[in-house]
Amino acid sequence: MYAIFKDGGRQYRAEKGATLELDQQGPKEGEKVEFTEVVLVHDGKKATVGAPTVKGAKVLGEVVKNFRGDKIRVFKFRKREGYHRTRGHRSELTLVKVTDIVTG
């Protein structure tokens, strides 16, 4: 069984027991999280697609840890002008372990 849910403008595929890297969530480590914007639930035989969401369905999980992702370097330049800029960025991420998928 798996479900596809929306969080932070992105869609994630969740299976029971899987760990997902999401954009930073509010809860601290060890706290429970609940995602109610479930777009699709597939139970192995039949897929239920929401319009826009599946009623009563939710994905339950537990925050494993909050951390920062790998550093991304952005380098831009213009040839023959001596112009170059380097910027870096690290995303704040949350590791969530999916504990259960509740169907509607």
Residue pairs with C-beta under 8 A, 6 or more apart in sequence:
1 15
1 16
1 41
1 42
1 43
1 44
1 101
2 13
2 14
2 15
2 41
2 42
2 101
3 13
3 14
3 38
3 40
3 41
3 42
3 57
3 59
3 101
4 11
4 12
4 13
4 14
4 38
4 39
4 40
5 11
5 12
5 14
5 35
5 37
5 38
5 39
5 59
6 12
6 35
6 37
6 39
7 22
7 23
7 35
7 37
8 22
8 23
10 23
11 39
12 20
12 22
14 20
14 35
14 59
14 61
14 98
14 101
15 98
15 101
16 98
16 99
16 100
16 101
17 97
17 98
18 97
18 98
19 64
19 95
19 96
19 97
19 98
20 61
20 95
20 96
20 98
21 69
21 93
21 94
21 95
22 93
22 94
22 95
22 96
23 91
23 92
23 93
23 94
24 66
24 91
24 92
24 93
24 94
25 33
25 63
25 66
25 94
25 96
27 33
27 63
27 94
28 63
28 66
29 63
29 64
29 65
29 66
30 62
30 63
31 62
31 63
32 60
32 61
32 62
32 63
32 99
33 60
33 61
33 62
33 63
33 96
34 58
34 59
34 60
34 61
35 58
35 59
35 60
35 61
36 53
36 57
36 58
37 53
38 50
38 53
38 54
38 57
38 58
38 59
39 49
39 50
39 52
39 53
39 54
40 47
40 48
40 49
40 50
40 54
41 47
41 48
41 54
41 57
41 101
41 103
41 104
42 48
43 103
48 54
48 57
48 103
48 104
50 57
54 103
54 104
55 104
56 102
56 103
56 104
57 101
57 102
57 103
57 104
58 101
58 102
59 98
59 100
59 101
59 102
60 98
60 99
60 100
60 101
60 102
61 96
61 97
61 98
61 99
62 96
62 97
62 99
63 94
63 95
63 96
64 95
64 96
64 97
65 94
65 95
66 92
66 93
66 94
66 95
67 93
67 94
67 95
68 90
68 91
68 92
68 93
69 90
69 91
69 92
69 93
70 90
71 88
71 89
71 90
72 88
72 89
72 90
72 91
73 86
73 87
73 88
74 86
74 87
74 88
74 89
75 84
75 85
75 86
76 84
76 85
77 83
77 84
77 85
78 84
